[in-house]
Amino acid sequence: GFRHYVVNSCEFNSSKLNDIEYTESYYYNKLEIIRFSSSVGKFVGYTEVGIKNAERLNNGPEVIARRAQKESYCLSNVGIDVESALTKS
């Protein structure tokens, strides 16, 4: 069978917004086809289909929504993770 999945991640060095990178990667059959990275600020395709979709997504409202995810998704979760790590160390 075929498998499609999406991985969202927040990589961070501190709880400051500038030290956080949000990525959203789309995979098909274990191959990454497209990725949004907040440090790049747009979608990047890695396959023929991914490149076409990246172009479409970068010209639509999806890219604006993903740019906001760094603050709305990562910032609150990173704060919880940092606090949890500090209280256990």
N, CA, C and O atoms as a GROMACS GRO file, in nm:
protein
  356
    1GLY      N    1   0.081  -0.117   0.000
    1GLY     CA    2   0.000   0.000   0.000
    1GLY      C    3   0.086   0.124   0.000
    1GLY      O    4   0.208   0.118   0.012
    2PHE      N    5   0.020   0.236  -0.014
    2PHE     CA    6   0.087   0.366  -0.016
    2PHE      C    7   0.060   0.437   0.116
    2PHE      O    8  -0.047   0.423   0.175
    3ARG      N    9   0.158   0.513   0.160
    3ARG     CA   10   0.143   0.583   0.287
    3ARG      C   11   0.175   0.731   0.267
    3ARG      O   12   0.278   0.768   0.211
    4HIS      N   13   0.083   0.816   0.314
    4HIS     CA   14   0.102   0.960   0.311
    4HIS      C   15   0.092   1.011   0.454
    4HIS      O   16  -0.002   0.976   0.526
    5TYR      N   17   0.187   1.093   0.495
    5TYR     CA   18   0.179   1.148   0.630
    5TYR      C   19   0.248   1.284   0.635
    5TYR      O   20   0.328   1.318   0.548
    6VAL      N   21   0.216   1.359   0.740
    6VAL     CA   22   0.268   1.494   0.760
    6VAL      C   23   0.335   1.499   0.898
    6VAL      O   24   0.282   1.446   0.996
    7VAL      N   25   0.451   1.563   0.903
    7VAL     CA   26   0.523   1.579   1.028
    7VAL      C   27   0.541   1.729   1.054
    7VAL      O   28   0.600   1.801   0.974
    8ASN      N   29   0.489   1.774   1.168
    8ASN     CA   30   0.508   1.913   1.213
    8ASN      C   31   0.611   1.912   1.324
    8ASN      O   32   0.607   1.825   1.412
    9SER      N   33   0.702   2.007   1.322
    9SER     CA   34   0.801   2.012   1.430
    9SER      C   35   0.840   2.155   1.462
    9SER      O   36   0.834   2.245   1.378
   10CYS      N   37   0.882   2.173   1.586
   10CYS     CA   38   0.934   2.300   1.634
   10CYS      C   39   1.073   2.271   1.691
   10CYS      O   40   1.086   2.198   1.789
   11GLU      N   41   1.175   2.329   1.630
   11GLU     CA   42   1.311   2.315   1.681
   11GLU      C   43   1.346   2.447   1.748
   11GLU      O   44   1.320   2.554   1.694
   12PHE      N   45   1.407   2.437   1.867
   12PHE     CA   46   1.432   2.560   1.942
   12PHE      C   47   1.555   2.550   2.030
   12PHE      O   48   1.593   2.442   2.075
   13ASN      N   49   1.616   2.666   2.054
   13ASN     CA   50   1.729   2.679   2.146
   13ASN      C   51   1.687   2.750   2.274
   13ASN      O   52   1.752   2.737   2.377
   14SER      N   53   1.579   2.825   2.266
   14SER     CA   54   1.523   2.895   2.381
   14SER      C   55   1.376   2.919   2.354
   14SER      O   56   1.325   2.881   2.248
   15SER      N   57   1.307   2.980   2.448
   15SER     CA   58   1.164   3.007   2.428
   15SER      C   59   1.140   3.139   2.356
   15SER      O   60   1.025   3.182   2.346
   16LYS      N   61   1.245   3.205   2.305
   16LYS     CA   62   1.229   3.328   2.229
   16LYS      C   63   1.187   3.294   2.086
   16LYS      O   64   1.235   3.196   2.028
   17LEU      N   65   1.098   3.373   2.030
   17LEU     CA   66   1.043   3.346   1.898
   17LEU      C   67   1.152   3.338   1.791
   17LEU      O   68   1.141   3.257   1.699
   18ASN      N   69   1.255   3.420   1.802
   18ASN     CA   70   1.363   3.420   1.702
   18ASN      C   71   1.445   3.291   1.705
   18ASN      O   72   1.511   3.259   1.606
   19ASP      N   73   1.441   3.218   1.814
   19ASP     CA   74   1.519   3.095   1.829
   19ASP      C   75   1.439   2.970   1.796
   19ASP      O   76   1.482   2.858   1.827
   20ILE      N   77   1.323   2.987   1.734
   20ILE     CA   78   1.234   2.875   1.702
   20ILE      C   79   1.222   2.862   1.551
   20ILE      O   80   1.208   2.962   1.480
   21GLU      N   81   1.227   2.738   1.503
   21GLU     CA   82   1.199   2.711   1.362
   21GLU      C   83   1.084   2.612   1.354
   21GLU      O   84   1.088   2.505   1.415
   22TYR      N   85   0.983   2.647   1.278
   22TYR     CA   86   0.868   2.560   1.254
   22TYR      C   87   0.884   2.495   1.117
   22TYR      O   88   0.912   2.564   1.019
   23THR      N   89   0.867   2.363   1.110
   23THR     CA   90   0.869   2.294   0.982
   23THR      C   91   0.746   2.204   0.971
   23THR      O   92   0.698   2.148   1.069
   24GLU      N   93   0.697   2.193   0.849
   24GLU     CA   94   0.587   2.103   0.818
   24GLU      C   95   0.627   2.026   0.692
   24GLU      O   96   0.638   2.084   0.584
   25SER      N   97   0.650   1.896   0.707
   25SER     CA   98   0.697   1.813   0.597
   25SER      C   99   0.591   1.713   0.556
   25SER      O  100   0.526   1.651   0.640
   26TYR      N  101   0.573   1.697   0.425
   26TYR     CA  102   0.477   1.603   0.368
   26TYR      C  103   0.555   1.488   0.304
   26TYR      O  104   0.646   1.510   0.224
   27TYR      N  105   0.517   1.365   0.340
   27TYR     CA  106   0.585   1.246   0.290
   27TYR      C  107   0.487   1.158   0.214
   27TYR      O  108   0.368   1.154   0.245
   28TYR      N  109   0.540   1.089   0.114
   28TYR     CA  110   0.464   0.989   0.040
   28TYR      C  111   0.558   0.871   0.017
   28TYR      O  112   0.663   0.886  -0.046
   29ASN      N  113   0.519   0.754   0.067
   29ASN     CA  114   0.603   0.634   0.057
   29ASN      C  115   0.744   0.658   0.112
   29ASN      O  116   0.843   0.621   0.049
   30LYS      N  117   0.753   0.720   0.228
   30LYS     CA  118   0.878   0.746   0.300
   30LYS      C  119   0.967   0.850   0.233
   30LYS      O  120   1.080   0.871   0.278
   31LEU      N  121   0.920   0.914   0.128
   31LEU     CA  122   0.997   1.015   0.057
   31LEU      C  123   0.937   1.153   0.084
   31LEU      O  124   0.818   1.174   0.062
   32GLU      N  125   1.018   1.244   0.133
   32GLU     CA  126   0.969   1.380   0.156
   32GLU      C  127   0.946   1.447   0.021
   32GLU      O  128   1.037   1.454  -0.062
   33ILE      N  129   0.823   1.494   0.001
   33ILE     CA  130   0.790   1.554  -0.128
   33ILE      C  131   0.785   1.707  -0.121
   33ILE      O  132   0.811   1.774  -0.220
   34ILE      N  133   0.750   1.761  -0.003
   34ILE     CA  134   0.739   1.907   0.012
   34ILE      C  135   0.758   1.944   0.158
   34ILE      O  136   0.723   1.867   0.247
   35ARG      N  137   0.814   2.064   0.181
   35ARG     CA  138   0.836   2.110   0.319
   35ARG      C  139   0.813   2.261   0.328
   35ARG      O  140   0.853   2.337   0.239
   36PHE      N  141   0.748   2.301   0.436
   36PHE     CA  142   0.744   2.443   0.472
   36PHE      C  143   0.840   2.462   0.588
   36PHE      O  144   0.837   2.386   0.685
   37SER      N  145   0.926   2.561   0.578
   37SER     CA  146   1.018   2.595   0.686
   37SER      C  147   1.002   2.743   0.718
   37SER      O  148   1.002   2.827   0.628
   38SER      N  149   0.987   2.775   0.846
   38SER     CA  150   0.970   2.915   0.883
   38SER      C  151   1.096   2.996   0.858
   38SER      O  152   1.088   3.118   0.839
   39SER      N  153   1.214   2.932   0.858
   39SER     CA  154   1.336   3.007   0.830
   39SER      C  155   1.345   3.044   0.682
   39SER      O  156   1.404   3.147   0.648
   40VAL      N  157   1.289   2.963   0.594
   40VAL     CA  158   1.284   2.995   0.451
   40VAL      C  159   1.163   3.083   0.422
   40VAL      O  160   1.169   3.173   0.338
   41GLY      N  161   1.051   3.058   0.492
   41GLY     CA  162   0.931   3.138   0.478
   41GLY      C  163   0.840   3.096   0.364
   41GLY      O  164   0.747   3.168   0.328
   42LYS      N  165   0.867   2.978   0.307
   42LYS     CA  166   0.783   2.931   0.197
   42LYS      C  167   0.795   2.779   0.187
   42LYS      O  168   0.876   2.717   0.255
   43PHE      N  169   0.711   2.721   0.099
   43PHE     CA  170   0.716   2.578   0.071
   43PHE      C  171   0.825   2.551  -0.030
   43PHE      O  172   0.847   2.629  -0.122
   44VAL      N  173   0.894   2.439  -0.012
   44VAL     CA  174   0.996   2.394  -0.106
   44VAL      C  175   0.964   2.251  -0.145
   44VAL      O  176   0.940   2.167  -0.059
   45GLY      N  177   0.963   2.223  -0.275
   45GLY     CA  178   0.935   2.089  -0.324
   45GLY      C  179   1.062   2.011  -0.350
   45GLY      O  180   1.164   2.068  -0.390
   46TYR      N  181   1.056   1.880  -0.327
   46TYR     CA  182   1.173   1.793  -0.346
   46TYR      C  183   1.152   1.689  -0.454
   46TYR      O  184   1.246   1.617  -0.489
   47THR      N  185   1.033   1.680  -0.508
   47THR     CA  186   1.003   1.590  -0.619
   47THR      C  187   0.929   1.672  -0.724
   47THR      O  188   0.895   1.788  -0.701
   48GLU      N  189   0.905   1.612  -0.838
   48GLU     CA  190   0.833   1.684  -0.944
   48GLU      C  191   0.695   1.729  -0.896
   48GLU      O  192   0.655   1.843  -0.919
   49VAL      N  193   0.623   1.640  -0.831
   49VAL     CA  194   0.491   1.674  -0.776
   49VAL      C  195   0.505   1.778  -0.665
   49VAL      O  196   0.425   1.871  -0.657
   50GLY      N  197   0.606   1.762  -0.580
   50GLY     CA  198   0.628   1.856  -0.471
   50GLY      C  199   0.659   1.996  -0.519
   50GLY      O  200   0.611   2.093  -0.462
   51ILE      N  201   0.738   2.007  -0.624
   51ILE     CA  202   0.773   2.139  -0.680
   51ILE      C  203   0.649   2.209  -0.734
   51ILE      O  204   0.630   2.328  -0.712
   52LYS      N  205   0.564   2.134  -0.804
   52LYS     CA  206   0.439   2.193  -0.856
   52LYS      C  207   0.348   2.238  -0.743
   52LYS      O  208   0.289   2.346  -0.749
   53ASN      N  209   0.337   2.155  -0.639
   53ASN     CA  210   0.251   2.191  -0.526
   53ASN      C  211   0.310   2.307  -0.446
   53ASN      O  212   0.236   2.392  -0.397
   54ALA      N  213   0.441   2.313  -0.434
   54ALA     CA  214   0.505   2.424  -0.363
   54ALA      C  215   0.474   2.556  -0.432
   54ALA      O  216   0.445   2.656  -0.367
   55GLU      N  217   0.482   2.556  -0.563
   55GLU     CA  218   0.451   2.677  -0.639
   55GLU      C  219   0.306   2.720  -0.616
   55GLU      O  220   0.278   2.839  -0.596
   56ARG      N  221   0.216   2.624  -0.618
   56ARG     CA  222   0.073   2.654  -0.596
   56ARG      C  223   0.050   2.705  -0.454
   56ARG      O  224  -0.021   2.803  -0.435
   57LEU      N  225   0.109   2.638  -0.355
   57LEU     CA  226   0.089   2.676  -0.215
   57LEU      C  227   0.152   2.812  -0.183
   57LEU      O  228   0.097   2.888  -0.103
   58ASN      N  229   0.265   2.842  -0.244
   58ASN     CA  230   0.332   2.970  -0.219
   58ASN      C  231   0.257   3.088  -0.279
   58ASN      O  232   0.279   3.202  -0.239
   59ASN      N  233   0.168   3.061  -0.373
   59ASN     CA  234   0.088   3.168  -0.434
   59ASN      C  235  -0.052   3.176  -0.375
   59ASN      O  236  -0.135   3.252  -0.424
   60GLY      N  237  -0.080   3.099  -0.272
   60GLY     CA  238  -0.212   3.098  -0.211
   60GLY      C  239  -0.207   3.136  -0.064
   60GLY      O  240  -0.102   3.173  -0.012
   61PRO      N  241  -0.321   3.128   0.003
   61PRO     CA  242  -0.328   3.167   0.144
   61PRO      C  243  -0.258   3.068   0.238
   61PRO      O  244  -0.234   3.100   0.354
   62GLU      N  245  -0.225   2.949   0.188
   62GLU     CA  246  -0.163   2.846   0.273
   62GLU      C  247  -0.028   2.892   0.329
   62GLU      O  248   0.003   2.864   0.444
   63VAL      N  249   0.050   2.961   0.248
   63VAL     CA  250   0.183   3.004   0.294
   63VAL      C  251   0.171   3.106   0.407
   63VAL      O  252   0.253   3.105   0.499
   64ILE      N  253   0.072   3.192   0.402
   64ILE     CA  254   0.051   3.291   0.508
   64ILE      C  255   0.008   3.221   0.637
   64ILE      O  256   0.053   3.256   0.746
   65ALA      N  257  -0.078   3.122   0.623
   65ALA     CA  258  -0.122   3.046   0.741
   65ALA      C  259  -0.005   2.972   0.805
   65ALA      O  260   0.003   2.968   0.928
   66ARG      N  261   0.085   2.914   0.725
   66ARG     CA  262   0.199   2.841   0.782
   66ARG      C  263   0.297   2.935   0.850
   66ARG      O  264   0.357   2.898   0.951
   67ARG      N  265   0.314   3.055   0.797
   67ARG     CA  266   0.403   3.153   0.861
   67ARG      C  267   0.355   3.187   1.001
   67ARG      O  268   0.435   3.212   1.091
   68ALA      N  269   0.223   3.188   1.020
   68ALA     CA  270   0.166   3.219   1.152
   68ALA      C  271   0.180   3.102   1.249
   68ALA      O  272   0.171   3.123   1.371
   69GLN      N  273   0.201   2.981   1.200
   69GLN     CA  274   0.212   2.863   1.286
   69GLN      C  275   0.330   2.871   1.382
   69GLN      O  276   0.323   2.817   1.492
   70LYS      N  277   0.437   2.936   1.342
   70LYS     CA  278   0.554   2.948   1.429
   70LYS      C  279   0.514   3.011   1.562
   70LYS      O  280   0.554   2.965   1.669
   71GLU      N  281   0.434   3.115   1.554
   71GLU     CA  282   0.391   3.182   1.677
   71GLU      C  283   0.275   3.110   1.744
   71GLU      O  284   0.278   3.090   1.866
   72SER      N  285   0.174   3.070   1.668
   72SER     CA  286   0.055   3.012   1.731
   72SER      C  287   0.077   2.869   1.778
   72SER      O  288   0.024   2.831   1.883
   73TYR      N  289   0.151   2.788   1.704
   73TYR     CA  290   0.171   2.647   1.740
   73TYR      C  291   0.297   2.628   1.825
   73TYR      O  292   0.292   2.565   1.931
   74CYS      N  293   0.407   2.681   1.778
   74CYS     CA  294   0.536   2.654   1.845
   74CYS      C  295   0.555   2.732   1.974
   74CYS      O  296   0.595   2.675   2.075
   75LEU      N  297   0.528   2.860   1.970
   75LEU     CA  298   0.563   2.944   2.085
   75LEU      C  299   0.501   2.895   2.214
   75LEU      O  300   0.570   2.889   2.316
   76SER      N  301   0.373   2.861   2.214
   76SER     CA  302   0.309   2.815   2.337
   76SER      C  303   0.360   2.677   2.378
   76SER      O  304   0.381   2.652   2.497
   77ASN      N  305   0.381   2.588   2.283
   77ASN     CA  306   0.431   2.454   2.316
   77ASN      C  307   0.576   2.456   2.361
   77ASN      O  308   0.614   2.381   2.451
   78VAL      N  309   0.658   2.539   2.300
   78VAL     CA  310   0.798   2.549   2.340
   78VAL      C  311   0.807   2.602   2.484
   78VAL      O  312   0.889   2.555   2.562
   79GLY      N  313   0.723   2.698   2.518
   79GLY     CA  314   0.721   2.749   2.655
   79GLY      C  315   0.691   2.640   2.756
   79GLY      O  316   0.753   2.634   2.862
   80ILE      N  317   0.596   2.553   2.723
   80ILE     CA  318   0.561   2.441   2.811
   80ILE      C  319   0.679   2.344   2.821
   80ILE      O  320   0.711   2.298   2.930
   81ASP      N  321   0.742   2.313   2.709
   81ASP     CA  322   0.854   2.219   2.708
   81ASP      C  323   0.974   2.273   2.785
   81ASP      O  324   1.037   2.200   2.862
   82VAL      N  325   1.004   2.400   2.766
   82VAL     CA  326   1.118   2.462   2.836
   82VAL      C  327   1.091   2.461   2.987
   82VAL      O  328   1.179   2.425   3.065
   83GLU      N  329   0.973   2.500   3.027
   83GLU     CA  330   0.937   2.501   3.170
   83GLU      C  331   0.946   2.362   3.229
   83GLU      O  332   0.997   2.345   3.340
   84SER      N  333   0.896   2.264   3.157
   84SER     CA  334   0.901   2.126   3.205
   84SER      C  335   1.045   2.077   3.221
   84SER      O  336   1.078   2.012   3.319
   85ALA      N  337   1.129   2.109   3.124
   85ALA     CA  338   1.270   2.067   3.130
   85ALA      C  339   1.342   2.136   3.246
   85ALA      O  340   1.425   2.073   3.313
   86LEU      N  341   1.313   2.262   3.269
   86LEU     CA  342   1.382   2.335   3.376
   86LEU      C  343   1.343   2.286   3.515
   86LEU      O  344   1.425   2.286   3.606
   87THR      N  345   1.218   2.244   3.530
   87THR     CA  346   1.174   2.197   3.660
   87THR      C  347   1.226   2.056   3.692
   87THR      O  348   1.231   2.017   3.808
   88LYS      N  349   1.264   1.980   3.589
   88LYS     CA  350   1.314   1.844   3.609
   88LYS      C  351   1.465   1.837   3.618
   88LYS      O  352   1.519   1.736   3.661
   89SER      N  353   1.534   1.942   3.578
   89SER     CA  354   1.681   1.936   3.579
   89SER      C  355   1.739   1.993   3.708
   89SER      O  356   1.861   1.995   3.724
   0.00000   0.00000   0.00000
